Amino acid sequence: MDYHDPAAGREVADRTRAFVEEDVIPVERDLLGDGPVSAETVATLRERAREREVYAPQIPEEYGGLGLDFREALPVFEAAGRSLLGPAAIRAAAPDEGNMHTLEMVGTDEQKERWLRPLAEGEARSAFSMTEPLQGGGSDPKMIRTTAERDGDEWVINGHKWWTTQGTEADVLIVMARTDPDAHPYQGCSMFLVPADADGVEVVRDIPHVGGEVTGMSHAEIRYRDVRVPEANMLGAKNAGFAIAQRRLGPARLTHCMRYSGMAQRALEIAKAYTAERQAFGEALAEKESLRHRVADAETQLHAARTMVRHAARTIAEGGEGRVPVAMSKVFTANAVQHAVDEAIQLCGGNGIGKDLPLADFYENVRAFRIIDGADEVHRRVIARDAYDGVNEDAIEGITRYEG
């Protein structure tokens, strides 16, 4: 399919796909069933990515990236997503990708030099610490309990977070906290850059979870006990935390969609190759019409997902918020990708659930996508609210007359 992506993005995407096929997937094959990948291996892959001019496609050139804009970068993320190691290898994996984007958007010059530059260069790691345990902020972020109180020229942070992706390995944590307890949370929360080694930051544990065996990325439970950071560590304006989060999460959800689309496409390619080769009941499985229809349905859903993501990206690139298109893209893509990977496993039979192929690891990782970056139910709530906001009074009156 031709999605009419900008030429610069297509060129880098072609190079990225070649890089993933020739450099990343051989490493992935060595790790299957044995992971996770080591930091040294990731560093080696990143050096190779620099040599092949695919490193940090979304980062401005002044920080060592390729300087692609949002729409140009989307097909590159998809090409990288063909392997679980691809996004990390080109420095476009969550949560660093979204955190670097946030620093680029609202960080001060000092914050960019201290944190964005080493993050872009791959010399530091970051985490986004927002989600809280029961009964704190989660799918309903208004329930946020973590606080930050002003004390002279410092802020004192207290709270309990979990599912802080890369929280154990991070050098800096972006922490969302309430700074105005009397205001609505949407107008009373701020973001702070908290060094991971600051006094009072306690990593309680890495939460055991489905997936992650190849990448080895943690999802940490963290307590913040009287953690002090200077005023200069506030990220963006005071009480603008949720506004910044929306600017961060919209694009981040779409880049997630593209990474997972790449995974789903490769899963289908593996299934098609296997069924073309595997003989059963007198012919290749690929000749069975019911199997062909299942592949056709998965390909159709994946095409629809890609198209939706690009529409939402265009909306954002043109200055719109794109909240509903992003919600539609995220919930549809998450389910389409899960369906594609599940079908690929089924079509490959015993080989699908074994770890000689990447499908089992894909399956474990893709299930979380229907929860992370907003659960399906949250996005459907956004879509439904918009749908009912547009209910036509004349239509209601007509229905009333008809029923009467």
C-alpha positions in Angstrom: 0.0 0.0 0.0 1.1 3.6 -0.7 0.3 5.7 2.3 1.7 8.9 0.7 4.2 9.3 3.6 6.7 12.2 3.1 9.7 11.3 0.9 12.2 11.8 3.7 10.4 9.4 5.9 10.1 6.8 3.3 13.8 6.9 2.6 14.8 6.5 6.3 12.2 3.8 6.7 13.7 1.8 3.8 17.1 2.1 5.5 15.7 1.2 8.8 14.0 -1.9 7.5 17.3 -3.0 5.9 19.0 -2.4 9.2 16.5 -4.4 11.2 16.6 -7.3 8.7 20.4 -7.4 8.5 21.6 -6.3 11.9 18.8 -6.5 14.5 16.9 -9.7 13.6 20.1 -11.9 13.7 20.7 -10.7 17.3 17.0 -11.3 18.1 17.3 -14.9 16.9 20.2 -15.5 19.2 18.2 -14.2 22.1 14.9 -16.1 21.5 14.2 -18.2 24.6 17.3 -16.8 26.3 16.8 -13.0 26.7 17.0 -10.3 27.8 19.3 -8.3 25.7 22.3 -6.8 27.4 23.1 -3.1 27.5 26.4 -3.9 25.6 24.4 -5.5 22.8 22.1 -2.5 22.6 25.0 -0.1 22.5 26.6 -2.1 19.6 23.3 -2.0 17.7 23.1 1.7 18.2 26.6 2.2 16.8 25.6 0.3 13.8 22.4 2.4 13.5 24.5 5.5 13.5 26.7 4.1 10.7 23.6 3.3 8.7 22.1 6.7 9.3 19.0 5.5 11.0 19.8 6.6 14.6 17.3 8.8 16.5 15.2 9.7 13.5 12.8 11.9 15.5 15.5 13.9 17.4 16.6 17.3 16.2 19.9 17.3 14.4 21.5 19.6 17.1 21.1 16.7 19.5 22.5 14.1 17.2 19.3 12.9 15.5 18.0 13.0 11.9 15.5 15.7 12.5 12.5 14.1 10.9 9.1 15.7 11.7 6.3 13.6 13.2 4.7 12.4 10.0 8.1 11.6 8.5 9.0 9.5 11.5 5.9 7.3 11.5 7.0 4.8 8.8 10.4 4.6 10.4 8.9 3.6 13.7 6.9 0.9 11.9 10.0 -0.5 10.2 11.8 -0.5 13.6 8.9 -2.3 15.2 9.5 -5.4 13.1 11.7 -6.6 16.0 11.3 -6.1 19.7 14.9 -4.8 19.6 14.4 -2.4 16.7 13.0 0.6 18.5 15.7 0.5 21.2 18.4 0.1 18.5 17.5 3.3 16.7 16.7 5.2 19.9 13.0 5.4 19.3 11.6 3.1 22.1 9.2 4.1 24.8 9.5 5.6 27.3 12.6 7.5 26.3 11.1 8.5 22.9 8.1 10.3 24.6 10.2 11.7 27.4 12.7 13.2 24.9 9.7 14.7 23.0 8.4 16.3 26.2 11.8 17.8 27.0 12.1 19.1 23.5 8.6 20.7 23.7 8.7 22.3 27.2 12.1 21.9 28.7 14.3 24.9 29.4 17.7 25.3 27.7 19.4 24.1 30.9 17.1 21.0 31.2 17.7 20.1 27.6 21.5 20.3 28.0 21.4 18.3 31.3 18.9 15.6 30.3 17.8 15.7 26.6 21.3 15.7 25.1 22.5 12.6 27.1 19.2 10.9 26.5 19.4 11.5 22.7 23.0 10.3 22.7 22.0 7.1 24.5 24.1 7.8 27.5 21.1 8.1 29.9 17.7 6.6 30.4 14.4 8.0 31.7 11.0 7.1 33.0 7.6 8.6 33.1 6.2 8.2 36.6 2.5 9.0 36.6 0.4 5.8 37.3 -0.4 5.0 40.9 -1.6 2.0 42.8 -5.2 1.6 44.0 -6.8 4.1 44.8 -4.6 6.5 43.0 -4.4 7.9 39.5 -4.6 5.3 36.7 -7.3 5.1 34.0 -8.9 8.0 35.8 -5.9 10.3 36.2 -7.9 12.8 38.2 -7.5 10.4 41.2 -3.8 11.4 41.4 -2.5 11.4 45.0 1.2 12.2 44.7 1.9 15.8 46.0 4.6 18.4 45.5 4.7 21.2 48.1 6.7 24.3 47.8 9.4 24.9 50.5 11.5 28.0 49.8 13.1 27.5 46.4 12.5 23.7 46.4 9.6 21.3 45.9 9.1 18.4 48.2 7.5 15.4 46.5 5.6 12.6 48.4 3.7 9.8 46.7 3.5 6.2 45.6 3.8 5.2 41.9 3.9 2.0 40.0 4.1 0.7 36.4 6.9 3.3 35.9 8.4 1.9 32.8 12.2 1.7 32.9 12.0 3.1 36.5 14.7 0.8 37.8 17.2 1.7 35.1 16.3 5.4 34.7 18.7 8.2 35.4 15.9 10.7 35.6 12.2 10.3 36.3 9.5 12.7 35.0 7.1 12.7 38.0 3.5 14.0 37.9 2.3 15.5 41.2 -0.4 17.7 42.6 0.9 21.3 43.2 -2.5 22.9 43.9 -4.7 20.7 46.1 -7.6 23.2 45.8 -7.8 23.1 42.0 -9.2 20.5 39.8 -6.4 18.0 39.1 -6.4 19.0 35.4 -5.5 22.5 36.5 -3.5 21.7 39.6 -0.8 19.2 38.7 2.8 19.7 37.5 5.7 17.7 36.2 9.1 17.5 37.8 12.5 16.1 36.7 13.7 13.9 39.5 17.2 12.4 39.5 16.9 8.7 40.2 19.6 9.0 42.9 17.8 11.8 44.8 17.3 11.2 48.5 13.9 9.7 49.2 13.5 7.9 45.8 12.9 4.3 46.7 12.4 1.6 44.0 10.3 -0.9 45.9 10.4 -3.6 43.2 10.2 -4.5 39.5 6.6 -5.6 39.0 6.5 -9.1 37.4 4.5 -8.8 34.2 3.5 -10.5 30.9 6.2 -10.0 28.2 9.5 -8.2 28.4 11.7 -11.2 28.2 13.6 -10.0 25.2 14.0 -6.3 26.1 14.3 -6.8 29.8 12.7 -3.4 30.5 11.4 -2.9 34.1 8.0 -1.6 35.3 8.9 -0.3 38.7 6.9 0.4 41.8 8.5 3.6 43.4 7.9 5.5 46.6 8.8 9.2 46.8 9.4 10.2 50.5 10.2 13.9 51.0 12.1 14.0 47.7 13.5 17.5 47.2 14.1 19.1 43.9 14.9 22.7 43.0 12.5 25.0 41.3 14.6 24.6 38.1 13.5 21.0 37.9 9.9 21.8 37.2 9.2 20.7 33.7 7.0 23.2 31.9 4.7 25.7 33.6 3.3 25.3 37.1 0.0 23.4 37.1 0.3 22.6 33.4 1.1 19.0 34.0 -2.0 17.5 32.4 -1.9 19.9 29.4 1.7 18.8 28.8 0.8 15.1 29.3 -1.8 15.4 26.6 0.7 16.9 24.2 3.1 14.1 25.1 0.6 11.2 25.0 -1.1 11.9 21.7 2.0 11.5 19.5 3.4 8.8 21.8 0.2 6.7 21.3 0.6 7.0 17.6 4.2 6.1 17.6 3.3 3.1 19.7 0.7 2.1 17.1 3.3 2.2 14.3 5.9 0.2 16.2 3.2 -2.5 16.9 2.0 -2.3 13.3 5.5 -3.3 12.2 5.4 -6.2 14.7 2.0 -7.4 13.3 3.2 -7.2 9.7 6.2 -9.3 10.4 4.1 -11.8 12.3 1.8 -12.2 9.3 4.8 -12.6 7.0 6.1 -15.4 9.2 2.7 -17.1 9.1 2.4 -16.8 5.4 5.9 -18.2 4.8 5.1 -21.1 7.2 1.7 -22.0 5.7 3.2 -21.9 2.2 5.8 -24.4 3.2 3.8 -26.7 5.6 2.1 -29.6 3.9 -1.1 -31.1 5.5 -4.0 -33.1 4.2 -2.5 -33.4 0.7 -1.5 -29.7 0.1 0.1 -26.7 1.5 -1.8 -25.0 4.3 -1.7 -21.8 2.4 -4.1 -23.4 -0.2 -6.8 -23.9 2.5 -9.4 -21.2 1.8 -10.4 -20.7 5.4 -6.7 -19.9 6.3 -6.4 -17.5 3.4 -9.5 -15.6 4.5 -8.1 -15.3 8.0 -4.9 -13.8 6.7 -7.0 -11.5 4.4 -9.0 -10.2 7.4 -5.8 -9.5 9.4 -4.2 -7.7 6.5 -7.4 -5.6 6.1 -7.5 -4.6 9.7 -3.8 -3.7 9.7 -4.3 -1.5 6.6 -7.2 0.3 8.3 -5.1 0.8 11.4 -2.2 2.3 9.5 -4.6 4.6 7.6 -6.2 5.8 10.9 -2.9 6.5 12.5 -1.8 8.6 9.6 -5.0 10.6 9.6 -4.6 11.3 13.3 -1.0 12.3 12.8 -1.9 14.7 10.1 -4.5 16.3 12.4 -1.8 16.8 15.1 0.8 18.1 12.5 -1.7 20.7 11.3 -2.1 22.0 14.9 -5.2 20.1 16.0 -5.5 18.2 19.3 -6.6 15.1 17.6 -7.9 13.5 20.8 -10.7 11.5 19.2 -8.8 10.4 16.1 -5.9 9.4 18.4 -8.3 7.4 20.7 -9.8 5.7 17.7 -6.4 4.8 16.3 -5.1 3.5 19.6 -8.0 1.3 20.5 -8.4 -0.1 16.9 -4.7 -0.7 16.3 -4.2 -2.4 19.7 -6.9 -4.9 18.9 -6.0 -5.3 15.2 -2.4 -6.0 16.1 -3.3 -8.4 18.9 -5.6 -10.2 16.4 -2.9 -10.4 13.8 -0.3 -11.9 16.1 -2.8 -14.3 17.6 -3.8 -15.5 14.1 -0.1 -15.9 13.1 0.5 -18.1 16.1 -2.5 -20.2 15.4 -1.5 -20.7 11.7 2.0 -21.8 12.8 0.7 -24.3 15.2 3.3 -25.8 17.5 6.0 -23.6 15.9 3.9 -20.5 16.8 4.0 -21.2 20.6 7.6 -22.2 20.6 10.4 -19.7 20.9 12.4 -20.6 17.9 10.2 -17.9 16.3 9.5 -14.5 17.7 5.7 -14.9 17.7 5.4 -16.0 21.3 7.3 -13.0 22.5 5.3 -10.8 20.2 2.1 -12.2 21.8 3.2 -11.6 25.3 4.2 -8.0 24.5 1.2 -7.1 22.4 -1.4 -7.9 25.1 -0.2 -5.1 27.2 -0.9 -2.6 24.4 -4.6 -2.7 25.1 -3.9 -1.4 28.6 -0.8 0.8 28.4 -1.2 4.4 27.1 -4.8 4.2 28.0 -7.0 1.1 28.3 -9.4 0.3 25.5 -12.3 1.3 27.8 -10.9 4.8 28.4 -10.4 5.5 24.7 -13.9 4.2 23.9 -15.3 6.5 26.6 -13.6 9.5 24.8 -15.0 8.3 21.5 -18.5 7.8 22.8 -18.6 11.1 24.6 -17.7 12.8 21.3 -20.3 10.8 19.4 -23.1 11.7 21.8 -22.0 15.3 21.9 -23.1 15.4 18.3 -26.6 14.0 18.8 -28.9 16.1 16.6 -31.9 17.6 18.4 -34.0 17.4 15.2 -33.3 13.7 14.9 -34.4 13.1 18.5 -37.6 15.1 17.8 -38.2 13.0 14.7 -37.8 9.7 16.5 -40.2 10.9 19.2 -42.8 11.8 16.6 -42.3 8.4 14.9 -42.7 6.5 18.2 -45.7 8.6 19.2 
